[in-house]
Amino acid sequence: MNPVSSDLIEWADFLFVMEKAQQNKLSKKFRPFLQGKRIICLDIPDEYEYMDEALVKLLQDRVGPYIERYGQQAT
């Protein structure tokens, strides 16, 4: 896992966060770098262990459509 940095934000087209609190923190800390970026809150509570199968499934279900839709445009 990489900590969020201004360089990573500038590189990204989309930013996924699991909770609104993370979205708010990101917006406050990196506001100047978020111009034109899309922040997507997945509404997944921070109650899962690392690599929990249920969490992996939730992430696949919620992030997958973005990858399918926008990943094809990147190629």
TIGU-511789 format. One record per residue: residue in one letter; x, y, z of N, C-alpha, C in turn. Coordinates in steps of 0.001 Angstrom, whole numbers, plus 500000, padded with zeros to 6 digits. Example, Ala and Ser with C-alpha at 12.3 -4.5 7.8 and 13.67 -1.06 7.14 Angstrom:
BEGIN
A513190494310507800512300495500507800513200496700507800 S512850497750507080513670498940507140512900500030507870 
This chain:
BEGIN
M500839498834500000500000500000500000500892501239500000 N500553502209499164501289503472499099500506504560499817 P501165505347500665500473506490501254500119507503500161 V499051508203500371498627509220499396499645510352499389 S499972510810498188500876511945498042500351512826496905 S500822514039496838500406514940495759500815514374494403 D501965513708494331502405513103493071501445512014492606 L501007511161493528500061510109493161498720510695492730 I498277511735493394497011512372493035497111512990491647 E498206513658491354498374514252490027498388513184488940 W498914512008489229498985510911488277497607510294488018 A496759510257489042495486509533488981494407510306488232 D493518509560487601492306510136487022491146510030488011 F491110508922488751490084508653489748490751508370491076 L490071508748492141490535508433493486489379507738494199 F489637506545494693488628505784495405488916505848496894 V487889506148497661487978506121499118486871505205499619 M487074504666500787486083503724501303484987504421502093 E485286505537502741484311506209503600484311507716503345 K483212508353503701483088509811503561484160510530504365 A484494510010505537485528510649506364486862510691505615 Q487184509637504881488413509616504087488336510632502954 Q487164510753502357486975511729501282487165513148501811 N486608513428502960486760514757503565488215515055503910 K488899514074504468490312514245504837491162514495503588 L490906513722502543491628513880501281491390515265500689 S490137515688500706489779517000500152490456518141500903 K490525518029502210491158519084503006492669519123502813 K493284517952502815494748517895502772495316518168501380 F494601517769500331495150517844498983494311518696498032 R493527519605498555492622520413497731493276520982496461 P494462521569496531495047522159495319495345521143494211 F495482519877494567495855518856493590494653518084493042 L493470518379493550492281517613493191491479518229492044 Q491939519334491517491239519991490403491103519018489227 G489891518777488786489644517906487652489691516422487975 K489875516074489233489920514668489642488534514234490123 R488253512984489961486982512449490423487246511578491644 I486640511948492767486758511176493998485482510368494150 I485639509067494280484497508171494383484520507503495746 C483456507737496509483319507102497816482586505787497634 L483192504700498062482622503365497897481648502992499012 D481555503815500035480666503558501185480878502169501773 I482140501861502048482502500604502695483082500948504060 P482433500513505133482932500851506470484290500210506752 D485076500884507570486413500423507929486311499400509060 E485785498220508710485599497183509717486117495821509246 Y486903495822508193487406494584507619488889494425507897 E489322493188508017490737492879508129491362492959506741 Y492664493125506699493411493168505440493129491908504638 M492762492066503381492488490992502423491314490100502836 D490440490596503684489220489867504049488455489539502760 E488019488296502619487340487881501391486090488721501110 A485358489071502147484158489893501965484532491289501459 L485634491827501964486097493142501513486548493080500056 V487297492067499707487764491918498325486571491859497380 K485541491107497753484337490986496924483641492343496793 L483496493062497892482884494400497847483656495333496930 L484970495325497054485805496182496211485662495817494735 Q485664494534494442485477494105493055484130494567492516 D483098494415493324481752494797492896481611496304492686 R482235497079493541482036498533493481483030499250492580 V484240498736492459485251499372491603485202498799490187 G484826497544490080484791496860488791484097497627487679 P482906498160487915482228498900486844483022500101486329 Y483760500771487194484583501900486756485729501409485877 I486321500297486266487423499744485472486904499293484114 E485765498626484114485188498172482837484851499353481936 R484280500381482496483838501524481696484992502403481247 Y485839502783482191486882503759481870488216503109481519 G488444501876481923489683501200481595489833500971480101 Q488740500742479416488779500537477987489113501827477256 Q488745502956477807489037504246477190490516504579477275 A491212504032478263492625504335478468493514503599477474 T492983502536476852493830501768475939493718502261474531 
